[in-house]
Amino acid sequence: MTSKIKVNTVTTESGSTLTLGESGKTVTLASGASQSGFGRGGSVNWQTTIKTGDFTAVSGEGYFVNTTSGEIDVTLPSSPAVGDIVAVSDYAKTFDSNNCIMLRNSSNIEGAASNLTLDAEGLAMTFVYADATKGWKVVAAGREADSSAPSFITASGGNTTTTCGDYKIHTFTGPGTFTVSGLSATASNNVLDYLVVGGGGSGPTTGGGDGISGGGGAGGFRFFANTPTNPQSGNPASPLNNFPSGTTITATAAAFPITVGAGGSISGPVGNPGSVSTFSTVTSAGGGRGGRGDPEAGGGPGASGGGSDNGGHSGGTGNTPPVSPPQGKDGGSSRPATGGGGGGAIAVGEQGPPNTGGNGGAGAGVTGFGTTGESSGGKYYFAGGGGGGNGNANAGNPAGSGGLGGGGDGIVPSAGAGPAGAGTANTGGGGGGASDYNPGGAFGGTGGSGIVIIRYKFQ
């Protein structure tokens, strides 16, 4: 049974507060009825039907406007009263490509007798009618990107995951998958920093007699830091700071397969180059194998070239295949009875003083990418070339030292059959060169495996 009370005025018996309804109940204004005296708080009732074509707005309503298929015209109410209110919001964030046009319908908009074009992605705008002079005033406006709380990448993968300041670091010491499950609303936060190092080449095994081998070349060193002025960003020694010329990788919500190149083995007559490491569109080549005497073979080409044998050949060519900035340097040439040093990320392998094996070329050092690599002076170095071997004629002189960044040391005959120093695992260092130890020769050093490190801002 419905009751009806007819009164002209409801007031309080005492005091200044009048309460309508009670807790848990709803007070409803009948359909078609109007209210006055309560004022408007600047809000609208948002309509649940998405607008996909031209329409006429009604005061007190807000609309989600989807311009994916083309421009939409919104006609403002005719003969508006002071306090009328209308709002629109970019439903699909397409106002920048297909505009929303507010048609003034004979009233001014912000004092101008012209329509208003909404052309910013994610824009929402609220209009209130002020008077005949100013017409519809904009009382609230903003873009979704401006009002959103800062957001960051969410990702998983790697053999280890650590943090450094505001950055998260995923380190791959073997094959795996870097999976991005969430992206930032701020485009610059989706640009990934990375370090990709290929496997180092080996220093070949000698066959005795006059066989002396050069050091293996380092694996390719490719690096990108999004903000080099940020104290957390990597900063390799010149010229390998690849910002802004390095290859930019922007995260997408996807799985990125990771390949970590193996170091070159000492099997076969002349040793082996290292293998490639890959992340997205970046490939770092393997280092070239060192040269081998008896039978003679010059240093092999690669990311960094292998050092020459003792037969007067040239060192292997670095930055092969070519990329910009270069991923490595040439191997060193040799002198009689000594091997040249393998090339490193930032330095050519050395020829070495007379009767001395050449040192491996230096690798590049970074900060802010964790603690993997060869530590020196507050940085961690990668991609050092292997040192060249030395021979019987120079038994009292040293072999070449491995380059900073995991390069293996060469050996002299007094060290016996070796092997020479191996490139350090997960640095991409080249293996050391062998001597002409008799009988039977000596073993060169294997190349060090590569590494992939990915870094991004997470807070």
MOZIKA-V802115 format. One record per backbone hydrogen bond with DSSP energy under -0.5 kcal/mol. CO is the residue of the C=O (numbers start at 1). NH is the residue of the N-H. Records with the same first field share a line. If there is no record, write none. Layout:
CO = NH, NH
//
This chain:
5 = 7
22 = 25
26 = 28
28 = 30
30 = 33
44 = 46
45 = 62
48 = 50
50 = 52
51 = 66
55 = 75
58 = 61
60 = 45
61 = 87
62 = 47
63 = 65, 89
64 = 51, 66
65 = 67, 91, 92
67 = 70
72 = 101
73 = 55, 75
74 = 76, 103
75 = 57
81 = 84
84 = 129
85 = 60, 61
86 = 127
87 = 63
88 = 125
89 = 65, 91
94 = 97, 98
99 = 72, 101
100 = 102, 118
101 = 74, 103
102 = 116
103 = 76
104 = 107
108 = 136
109 = 112
112 = 109, 114
116 = 102, 118
117 = 119
118 = 100
120 = 123
122 = 144
123 = 90
124 = 142
125 = 88
126 = 139, 140
127 = 86
128 = 130, 137
129 = 83
131 = 135
134 = 111
135 = 130, 131, 137
136 = 110
137 = 128, 139
140 = 126
142 = 124
143 = 147
144 = 148
154 = 181, 182
156 = 179
160 = 171
162 = 169
164 = 167
166 = 458, 459
167 = 164
168 = 456
169 = 162, 171
170 = 172, 454
171 = 159, 160, 173
172 = 452
176 = 258
177 = 179
178 = 180, 256
179 = 156, 181
182 = 154
185 = 187
186 = 189
187 = 190
188 = 191
190 = 251
192 = 249
193 = 455
194 = 224
195 = 453
196 = 222
197 = 451
199 = 287
200 = 264
201 = 431
202 = 204, 290
204 = 434
208 = 211
210 = 212
212 = 293, 310
213 = 389
215 = 307
216 = 386
217 = 201
218 = 304
220 = 198, 222
222 = 196
224 = 194
227 = 230
230 = 233
237 = 240
240 = 242
242 = 246
248 = 250
249 = 192
252 = 254
254 = 180, 256
255 = 257
256 = 178
257 = 280
258 = 176
259 = 261, 278
261 = 450
262 = 275
264 = 447
265 = 272
272 = 202
275 = 199
277 = 284
278 = 259
279 = 282
281 = 283
282 = 279
283 = 285
284 = 277
285 = 220
286 = 303
287 = 274
288 = 217
289 = 300
291 = 214
292 = 297
297 = 292
300 = 306
302 = 320
303 = 319
304 = 288
305 = 343
306 = 316
307 = 291
308 = 340
309 = 312
310 = 337
313 = 334
314 = 299
316 = 331
317 = 302
327 = 221
329 = 305
330 = 349
332 = 308
335 = 338
337 = 391
339 = 358
340 = 215
341 = 332
342 = 361
343 = 218
344 = 329
347 = 344
350 = 341
353 = 356
358 = 388
359 = 350
361 = 385
362 = 346, 347
364 = 382
366 = 380
370 = 369
373 = 375
374 = 381
376 = 379
379 = 376
380 = 366
381 = 374
382 = 364
383 = 345
384 = 430
385 = 403
386 = 342
387 = 433
388 = 400
389 = 339
390 = 436
391 = 394
392 = 395
394 = 397
398 = 357
400 = 410
401 = 360
403 = 407
404 = 363
405 = 384
406 = 424
408 = 387
409 = 421
411 = 390
412 = 415
413 = 416
415 = 418
417 = 443
421 = 432
424 = 427, 428, 429
427 = 383
428 = 219
429 = 448
430 = 408
431 = 216
432 = 445
433 = 411
434 = 213
435 = 442
437 = 441
442 = 206
443 = 419, 420
445 = 203
446 = 423
448 = 200
449 = 427, 428
451 = 197
452 = 172
453 = 195
454 = 170
455 = 193
456 = 168
457 = 153
//
